[in-house]
Amino acid sequence: MSDKHFLKTVFNEHNFKPEDLEKILDQYQRIEFAKNEFLIKEGTTANFYYFMETGFARSYVIDFEGNDISTKFFSATDIVIDWHSYFLKTKCREAIQAVTPCVAWKITFENFMKLFAIEAFREVGRTRLVNNYFELKNHSLSIIADTARDRYLNLLLSKPDIVQNVPLKQIATYLGVTDTSLSRIRKEITDIK
């Protein structure tokens, strides 16, 4: 199925001219990922970025002690990308892996750059990059300044679909706690309700 209805809906929110929208949609290709399949492998150069239609994915890194640490989660309408690798053509330091089966739309770097001739497309890209930076900055500050309980509550409020569809162990590493601590926090919150 190559129906681009999903992409059309997402991009229509930005009021592109019909001819620009057609150019944009022509550059994307539908792709499916099985659970646990890699969208981007650590040590490779990212040649695509993906627009997530359905499913859940995560980026993670293996720390110096060999622990698997989740760094970000992706769900519907998110751009799945290693910004640094995609734009600077460096090797990825993290891996991005499907947590569930996923449907996404991929675009090559070359085709993405062609679309930069469209001013509205550049603006949408700039806005997404800035929002991604703020999300990363807020998460970094939260790990330092907020309690584990507050970090979990914030994730629960901002991305309940992640909490419902991603394994607790992966969520725990993202929040900077052990899975045992996260289970305790979840029980405390449930007991209060």
For each residue, the residues with C-beta under 8 A, 3 or more apart:
1: 30
2: 30
3: 6
4: 7 8 25 28 30 105
5: 8 9
6: 3 9 10 53 105
7: 4 10 11 24 25 28 51 105
8: 4 5 11 12 21 25
9: 5 6 12 13
10: 6 7 13 51 77
11: 7 8 14 16 21 24 25 124
12: 8 9 15 16 21
13: 9 10
14: 11 120 124
15: 12 120
16: 11 12 20 21 24 118 120 121
17: 20 21 120
18: 21 22
19: 22 23
20: 16 17 23 24 118 120 121
21: 8 11 12 16 17 18 24 25
22: 18 19 25 26
23: 19 20 26 27 115 118
24: 7 11 16 20 21 27 28 115 118 121
25: 4 7 8 11 21 22 28
26: 22 23
27: 23 24 107 108 111 112 114 115
28: 4 7 24 25 51 105 106 107
29: 105 106 107
30: 1 2 4 103 104 105
31: 50 103 104 105 106
32: 101 102 103 104
33: 37 39 55 57 98 101 102 103 104
34: 37 98 101
35: 98 99 100 101
36: 97 98
37: 33 34 97 98
38: 41 95 96 97 98
39: 33 50 57 80 96 97 98 102 104
40: 44 46 80 82 85 92 94 95 96
41: 38 44 92 95
42: 61 62 92 93 94 95
43: 91 92
44: 40 41 85 91 92
45: 85 89 90 91 92
46: 40 49 81 82 85 86 92
47: 86 108 109
48: 86 106 107 108 109
49: 46 79 80 81 86 106 107 112
50: 31 39 79 80 81 104 105 106
51: 7 10 28 77 78 79 80 104 105 106 107
52: 55 57 74 75 76 77 78 79 80 102 103 104
53: 6 76 102 103 104 105
54: 76 101 102 103
55: 33 52 75 76 98 99 100 101 102 103 104
56: 73 74 75 98 99 100 102 161 162 165 166
57: 33 39 52 73 74 80 96 97 98 99 102
58: 70 71 72 73 74 96 97 99 166 170 174
59: 70 71 72 74 82 94 95 96
60: 68 69 70 71 94 95 97 170 173
61: 42 69 71 93 94 95
62: 42 66 67 68 69
63: 66 67 69
64:
65:
66: 62 63
67: 62 63 173
68: 60 62 173
69: 60 61 62 63 173 174
70: 58 59 60 73 170 171 173 174
71: 58 59 60 61 94 174
72: 58 59 136 139 174
73: 56 57 58 70 99 159 162 166 170 174
74: 52 56 57 58 59 78 80 96
75: 52 55 56 78 159 161 162 165
76: 52 53 54 55 161
77: 10 51 52
78: 51 52 74 75
79: 49 50 51 52 128 132
80: 39 40 49 50 51 52 57 74 96 104
81: 46 49 50 86
82: 40 46 59 85 86 92 94 96
83: 86 87 129 132
84: 87 88 90 92 93
85: 40 44 45 46 82 88 89 90 91 92
86: 46 47 48 49 81 82 83 109
87: 83 84 109
88: 84 85
89: 45 85
90: 45 84 85
91: 43 44 45 85
92: 40 41 42 43 44 45 46 82 84 85 95 96
93: 42 61 84
94: 40 42 59 60 61 71 82
95: 38 40 41 42 59 60 61 92
96: 38 39 40 57 58 59 74 80 82 92
97: 36 37 38 39 57 58 60
98: 33 34 35 36 37 38 39 55 56 57 101 102
99: 35 55 56 57 58 73 165 166 167 170
100: 35 55 56 165
101: 32 33 34 35 54 55 98
102: 32 33 39 52 53 54 55 56 57 98
103: 30 31 32 33 52 53 54 55
104: 30 31 32 33 39 50 51 52 53 55 80
105: 4 6 7 28 29 30 31 50 51 53
106: 28 29 31 48 49 50 51
107: 27 28 29 48 49 51 111 112
108: 27 47 48 111 112
109: 47 48 86 87 112 113
110: 113 114
111: 27 107 108 114 115
112: 27 49 107 108 109 115 116
113: 109 110 116
114: 27 110 111 117
115: 23 24 27 111 112 118 121
116: 112 113 121 122 125
117: 114
118: 16 20 23 24 115 121 122
119: 122 123
120: 14 15 16 17 20 123 124
121: 16 20 24 115 116 118 124 125
122: 116 118 119 125 126
123: 119 120 126 127
124: 11 14 120 121 127 128
125: 116 121 122 128 129
126: 122 123 129 130
127: 123 124 130 131
128: 79 124 125 131 132
129: 83 125 126 132 133
130: 126 127 133 134
131: 127 128 134 135
132: 79 83 128 129 135 136
133: 129 130 136 137
134: 130 131 137 138
135: 131 132 138 139
136: 72 132 133 139 140
137: 133 134 140 141
138: 134 135 141 142
139: 72 135 136 142 143
140: 136 137 143 144
141: 137 138 144 145 146
142: 138 139 145 146 150 151 154
143: 139 140 146 151 175 176
144: 140 141
145: 141 142
146: 141 142 143 150 151 154
147: 150 151
148: 151 152 175 176 177 181 182 185
149: 152 153 185 188 189
150: 142 146 147 153 154
151: 142 143 146 147 148 154 155 175 176 177
152: 148 149 155 156 171 175 182 185 186 189
153: 149 150 156 157 189
154: 142 146 150 151 157 158
155: 151 152 158 159 162 163 171 174 175
156: 152 153 159 160 163
157: 153 154 160
158: 154 155
159: 73 75 155 156 162 163
160: 156 157 163 164
161: 56 75 76 164 165
162: 56 73 75 155 159 165 166 171
163: 155 156 159 160 166 171
164: 160 161
165: 56 75 99 100 161 162
166: 56 58 73 99 162 163 170 171
167: 99 170 171
168: 171 172 179 182 183 186
169: 172 173 179
170: 58 60 70 73 99 166 167 173 174
171: 70 152 155 162 163 166 167 168 174 175 182
172: 168 169 175 177 178 179 181 182
173: 60 67 68 69 70 169 170 176
174: 58 69 70 71 72 73 155 170 171
175: 143 148 151 152 155 171 172 182
176: 143 148 151 173
177: 148 151 172 181 182 185
178: 172 181 182
179: 168 169 172 182 183
180: 183 184
181: 148 172 177 178 184 185
182: 148 152 168 171 172 175 177 178 179 185 186
183: 168 179 180 186 187
184: 180 181 187 188
185: 148 149 152 177 181 182 188 189
186: 152 168 182 183 189 190
187: 183 184 190 191
188: 149 184 185 191 192
189: 149 152 153 185 186 192 193
190: 186 187 193
191: 187 188
192: 188 189
193: 189 190
